[in-house]
Amino acid sequence: MVVGLGVGLIVALFQALTQIQEMTLVFVPKIFAIFLTLMLVLPFMGQALAAYMKQIMALIIQG
């Protein structure tokens, strides 16, 4: 969400400087930035969730 906020702020600043007031201009860069961020962070998220699941399973097995 921070990435979307940052991209939105940059696009809004660009729109203010160039006086281009197109509402749909904000969505494409935001979607692209969030998609790219997810692709970069997804392997780490998967590893973290797998490690957490292993911890939970170990606690369940121990009783």
N, C-alpha and C positions, 0 to 999 in steps of 0.2 A: 504494500500500500504506500510505503514511503517513496518507492520508485514512481508510482503513478502520480503522487503529489508533486514530486520534483519535476517530472516531465510536464505536468499540467501548468506548473508555475512558469517554466521556461517558455512554453507555447503561449501562455497568457501575456508574458512580457514581450515576446516577439510580436504578438497581435497588437499590443498597445503601442509598440514602437513603429510598426508599419501601418497602423490604422486599418488592418484587415479584421473585420468583425464577422468571420464565418464560424458558426457554432460547431459544425461538424469537423472542423480542422483539429480540434483537441483530441478527438476519440482515436484516430488512427495511430498517432505517436504513442499515446498511452497504452493502447492494446499491444502494440509492438514491443514497447519497453517492458511491460509486465510479462509478456510471453517469453521474451529473451531472458529476463531475470529468473523466471520459473525453470527454464531449460538449464540455466547455470546452477541453480540451487537444488534442483530435484535430486541429483545423486546424493548430496549431503543429507537431505531430508530423509531419503530412503534408508541410508545407513543409520541415521539417528533413530528412526522408528524401529528398525530391525534390532538394534542394540537394546532399546527399551523393551521390546517384546521378549527378548531373551531374558532380561532381568525379571520381568513379570512371570515368565514361565518357570524360571528357577525358583522364585518365591512360592509359586503354586505347588511345585513338586516337593519342596522342603516341608510344606504343610503349614 
